Amino acid sequence: MKNLIVILYLVFIPFVQAGDAASDLPVDIKDTISEKGYPAAKAALKTYIETNPESYFAYSALGKATAIDGDYKQSINYLERAKTIKDANKIEDASIYNSIGWVRFLNGDTAGAIADINTAIESKSGIEPKVKEAAYNNLGLIYMTNNETEKAKQSFDQAITEFNSSYAKENLVLMDQLKVGREQQANHTDLKNLK
Amino acid sequence: MNAILLDVIKVGFHGAAIVMALLTARLLHQALNKWGPEVKNNAGGNLAKILKEVRVFMMLCFALFAIGVSAEFYTPSSHQAIANLMVTPSPWPEDLKPYEGYVTVSRDKLKVEIIDGFAQIEVGDKENIRIGVERLVNKLGELNADNKRLLPTRTPMRGFGE
């Protein structure tokens, strides 16, 4: 019986660790996040971090809350701190790369963003389907903003193939509309120049 | 003063001088015809002399007008030269790079080339174009910021997916 418990512990240790990382927040903070969103829990997360400076999930959540509030530089600081704690404690959660990458893009660092989000996508484990779907969409939106339409299309197509992502479908439609609009504008300008 | 308005005034003055000379010449010519050949030879002698002078003046005005107009066409004035203008915010914001190809100047629909943070524009009033490009860049900056605010709504859970 003892041996069975040891074997079960060894098999499930990664899930236990990931679970710990996600569940080390008090119930009231978790409820606030799930009911009102990350920004509503910002004050409580800051207070929690003062007494729990090694909480991966608290820093990760605080980084997201700060990004949603528009303070991207501070958000990157919190997310980088979360990543350091994750690496030190060998927590299997690749979603942090998607979070850092997305906030990097919003802060103007496109190249860094693409590298981080690709790391999240390429990780074989430790990433939930919803996060991976978001990562594909994020990558597509970054390429779309950068006028790299072929790469954007590939990312959105991947999100549709793997997750039937409704966001990716809408983004493809938007990208087509933008393309048509640009072509019409280019034709209009050419005609005016000919006149 | 606006350079184009200044050109209009200059050409206008020459035109007015020509018209005045023409009217004076007609007046003298009609007066001489009315008084007949006798007056024309005696008392009208002075008038005929003045008429000749008026005609010379009119020719001079025509010549100056022609020189002025051709100079406008063949000499590039300050507002027709290629202008390298710095735009604000300068240099051209990095995150506006994708929009460079879509920037056009409204008057002649010319593309604005962005070179090292400078907008190179051909034809047009330098000062007005500079102000126009600054406004355009600021507007693009606002649109870009609006787009950035909208982007998180187009991906699951504002990009975080959880």
Interface residues (C-beta under 8 A of the other chain):
Chain A: K64 A67 I68 S95 N98 S99 W102 L106 G108 E128 K130 V131 K132 E133 A134 A135 N137 N138 L141 T145 N146 N147 S165 Y167 E170 N171 L174 R182 Q185 T189 K192 N193
Chain B: E94 D95 P98 Y102 T104 K109 N147 K148 L151 P152 R154 T155 P156 M157 R158 G159 F160 G161 E162
